[in-house]
Amino acid sequence: MNAIISASDLATALAGPNPPVLLDVRWQLTAAGGPPFDGRAAYEAGHIPGAVFVDLDRELASAPGGNGRHPLPDLEVFGAAMRRAGVSAGRPVVVHDGGQGWAAARAWWLLRWTGHPDVRVLDGGLAAWEGPLRTAAAPEPAEGDFSPEPGALPLLDADAAGELARSGVLFDARAGERYRGEVEPIDRVGGHIPGAVSAPTTENTGPDGRFLPAEELAARFEALGATSGRDVGVYCGSGVSAAHEVLALAVAGIPAALYVGSWSEWSSDPSRPVAVGPDPQ
């Protein structure tokens, strides 16, 4: 099953006999000291009819700490949020955000990791939607029955990520200047995990925010080292944009593990090695 869906196909599915649960996960990375983005306010200002808002910081992650800025959520909290939104194991789910795709990919990855078999991301997000928007009160769907069972997708901790950078290929999905250590606007120190390969997730999409064709993505990742038989993993700053790269890899037909703690966890421990510059080592 394709991990993404076009806006036109979503409109058709929503009008069909078994419409998907639609989750709106609008979110933006906030720079240090900047005002937080209010995803719920954006949702209330206009959302796809039937969509239910999901809060990334509160429902798709635990509180920031030693495990990073967006560690895995408490599964009871996550499961309750999904059931509140109407998610059931036997009903398809489509997730979207404002258009960047990072938050939607985080929700996609969590649902797939916890066992939901049918989850897709709206390619291009809300910006690609050409149908009507609704500003009325949020819908109250019937309670879903989804019970998260983790382990359906591969997951890395810090030690496994460091090892994979040596034994396989570990992609760093952040901007190149953060990978090289030239700037670090959020975390303790700049640079990258030794051996990791710079692969900014922004290069997986076109100017409209939609993913490049699968064959172009496959060629890109192969050129970066994701060749047949090699294990692949991805990290970013806090496990959000890396989920978008895992999604891009899935579109390309390449399975990949996610290091959820990512650089925010790795760099918080002064004993862990840090590489700087354009080269992996």
N, C-alpha and C positions, 0 to 999 in steps of 0.2 A: 504493500500500500504506500502511495506517495505521502510524504510527511507534510506537504504543503497543499493548499487549495486556492484556486483563483477566486476573485470576487464574484465573477459570473457563476461559477460552479457553486459557490456558497449560497448565492441568491436562489438558485435552483433547488439546492438541498433544503433550505429553510422553508420553501414552498411545498416540499414533498411530504409523503406520508410518514416518514420517520426523521423529522428534522433534528439536526445536531443540537446539543447543548452549546451555547455560545458564551464564551468567557471574555470579558473586556479587562485586560491587564495593563492599562496605560500607566507608564512609569518612566522617569528620566533620572539619570545619574546626576546627583547634586554635588557640585564642587565644594570643597571645604569652606565653610563659612557662608555659603550661599543659601538662599531660601529654598526650602524643600518643595518639590513639585507635588501638586495636589491632584492625584489621579482621579479621585472621586469627583472633585469639582469639574474636571474635564469630562468625565462620564455623564454627569448630570446636565452639562451644557449641550450634550447631544451624543446619543449612542445608537447603535444598530438595534432595531426593535427586537426585544426578547433577550438581549445580552445582559449578563449579570456581571457586576464589577467584582474583581478580585484584587486585593491589596498585596502587592509583592512583598513589601517590607514586613507586613504583619502575618500574612497567611502562606507565603511561599518561601519564607526564611525565618530563622530564629533571630534573636537579638544579637547585634554585633558583639564580638569578644575574641578570645584567643583562637577560635576556629575560623576567623575571617569576618568580613563585613556583612556577608549574606550566607551564613551557614545553613545547613539543611534545616527545614522546619521540623518542629515537633509533629510527629505523624498523626497524633490525635487532633491537633489544631488543623493541620492540612486536610485530613480526612473530613472533619466537620465542615470546613469551608467548602470543600468540593460537594459534599452532600447537600449543603445549604443552597448551592448553585444549581442543584438538580442533576449532578453527575452520577450516572449509574454505569455499571460494568458493561451492560448490553446496549448502550446508546452511544453513538459517535459524539465526539467533542471537537469543536473548532475554537481556537484561541487566537486573539489578536491584541495588538496594542495600537499606539498612535501611528505607526509606520516604520519605526526603526527595527522592530522585530526582536529586540533583545529580551524584553520582559515576556513576550509571548512565547519565545523559545524556552525560557526558564520554566514556564507553566507546562509547556509541552513535555520537556524533559522530566519534570517531576511526575507527571501523570504516567508517562511511559515507564519510568524507573520503578514506580509503585504498582505497575501491573495493568494499567488500562490499555486495551489492545487497539483502540481506534481513536487516535488524536491527531489532528492536523493544525497547522498554523496558516492563517490567512496571509497569503503572499502579498506583501506591500502594506499590510495592516489597514487601519481605518482610512488612510489616505487613498487606498485603492477602491474603496467601497463607493459605488455610484448610486445606491439606493437611498431611501429616506432615512433620516435620523429622528430619534424620538427624545424629547426632553421631559416626558411624563415621569411619574414615580417609577422607581425600579420594580421590575417584575418580582413576583414571589412564586417561583416554580415549586412544583411538588418535590418533596424531599427525595434525594437520590439514595442509592444503596451502595455507592462505591466505598470499598474498604481497602486502603492502601497496603500493599504487600511489597516491600522494597526488594530490589535485586534483579529486576528484569533488564536493566541496562548496566553496563560496567561503570564503576565508581572508583576514583583514586583518592587516597589520602596523600599527605605530604611525602612520606617515604616512598610510596609507590610512584608518585609523580617524578621524584628525583631519579629513581631507578629507570623509569621508562625513558627519560631524557637520554640515558646512556644506552639502553638496550633496544629501543624502538624509535619512535618519533613523538615528541611532545611539542605541540604547537602553542605558541603564545599569541592569543587573539587580540591583545591590546594594540594601541597605536605604536608605530615604530619608535617614536621618540621616547616612549615609556620603556619599551623593551631595551633600548640602547642605554637607558639611564640618564638621558639628557634632561628630562623633566620628570617630576613625580608629584602631581597635585594632591594626592590623597594619602598614600601609604608612607610608611616610615622611611623607606629608602628606595631609590630607583634601581633599575637593572632587571635581570631575568634569571630564571633557574638555569644553572649551568647545563649546557647541552640542548636547551630548548631552541626551537626554530621560530623566528618571527613570521607570523601569518595573520595580519590584521583582519578581523572579521568584516570590516567595512569593504574589503576588496572582494567579498563574495556576492555583492549586490550591485545593481546598476544604479543610475541616478534617481530612478523612481522608487528605490527601496526594494524592488523585487529581486529574487535570487537570479543569478546567472543561470543559463541552461545547464542541465546536469553534466553534459559532456565537457563544458568549459570548467566547471567546478572540479570534475575528476582530473582534468589535465593540470589544473592549478595545484591541486594537492599532491599529485604524483610528482610534479616538478619540485615540490618542497620536501619530498621524501616519503610520502605515504604510498609506497609501492607494495605490490602483492606480498603477503606473508608477514608484513611488519605490523606490530601493534601500534595503535595510534591513540594519543590522549590530547586533551586541550585544557588550558587554563587561561585566565584573564586577570582582572583585578579582584573580582569577588564572586565569580561563578555565574555571572549573568550573561555578559557578551560571549563567554566561552560556550554557553548552551546554544547560542545562535550559530557558532561555528560547528558544534556537534550536529546541529540541524542541517547546516550546509553540507557537511560530510555525509549525512544520511541521504540527502537529495542526490549526492554523487555516488551513492552506493557503497560508502566506506564506513564501517562501524568504528566508533570512537568512544573512549572513556572520558568522563568529565572529572576534573579536579575541582570540586566545589569550593574548597577553602581558598584556592588560587593564590595570587600574589599577596593579598591582604593577610592571609595566614602565614604563608612562607616567609615573608619579609618581617613579620612581627617577632620572629625568633632570631636573635643576633647570632646564634650558633650555626644557622643554615648558610651555606655559601651563596654568594651573589656574583653574577657575571655582568659586565657592562660592555658596551660597544656593539657593533653590528654582527659580530660572529657568535655562534652558539656557545663556544667555550669561553 
